[in-house]
Amino acid sequence: MIINVSKAKANLSKLIDMAYHGEEVIIAKNNLPLVELVIHKPKAKRKLGLLAGQISIPDNFMDEDEEINAMFYGEHS
């Protein structure tokens, strides 16, 4: 079903119900199809800890490196 924006505004609840029940609903502007109403499909939640036990972070990871500091901030006399 293709319906223009002005009619879609007046019948939005009905159109949502139609899309929910599997009907194809396309909203058009000046008879040019623009958007299709589809059922929302939630994205899967991200899983934390996928790399647990597969990588190791050294104890001195957060320590500053004088050579790198010199490159960023310049030599301190």
C-alpha positions in Angstrom: 0.0 0.0 0.0 1.4 3.4 -1.0 -0.1 6.4 0.9 0.7 10.1 0.7 2.1 12.0 3.7 -1.1 14.0 4.3 -3.3 10.8 4.5 -0.6 9.0 6.5 -0.7 11.8 9.2 -4.4 11.2 9.6 -4.2 7.4 9.7 -0.8 6.8 11.4 -2.2 4.4 14.1 -3.9 2.4 11.4 -0.8 2.3 9.2 1.4 1.2 12.2 -1.1 -1.6 13.0 -1.1 -2.7 9.3 2.8 -2.8 9.2 2.8 -4.7 12.5 0.6 -7.4 11.0 2.9 -7.8 8.0 1.4 -5.6 5.4 3.7 -3.4 3.2 3.1 0.3 4.0 5.0 2.9 2.0 4.7 6.6 2.6 5.0 8.9 -0.4 5.3 12.6 -1.0 3.8 13.9 -4.3 3.2 10.2 -5.2 7.0 9.5 -4.9 7.7 6.7 -2.5 9.9 7.9 0.3 9.8 5.6 3.3 8.6 2.2 4.3 7.0 1.4 7.7 8.7 -1.7 9.1 8.6 -3.5 12.5 11.4 -2.5 14.8 13.9 -5.3 15.4 16.0 -4.7 18.5 19.7 -5.1 18.1 21.4 -7.8 20.1 23.1 -6.7 23.3 26.8 -6.5 23.2 28.6 -9.3 25.1 31.3 -8.1 27.5 34.5 -10.1 28.0 34.7 -11.7 24.6 38.6 -11.5 24.7 38.9 -12.6 28.4 41.9 -14.8 28.7 43.1 -14.1 25.1 45.1 -11.0 25.7 47.5 -9.9 28.5 48.1 -6.3 29.5 51.5 -5.6 31.2 51.6 -4.3 34.7 53.4 -1.1 33.5 50.8 -0.3 30.8 49.9 3.0 32.4 53.5 4.1 33.1 54.9 7.1 31.3 57.7 6.7 28.8 60.2 9.6 28.8 61.0 9.2 25.1 57.3 9.4 24.1 56.8 12.4 26.4 59.7 14.1 24.7 58.1 13.6 21.3 54.8 15.1 22.4 55.9 17.8 24.8 59.5 18.5 23.7 62.7 18.2 25.6 62.8 19.6 29.1 66.1 21.1 30.1 
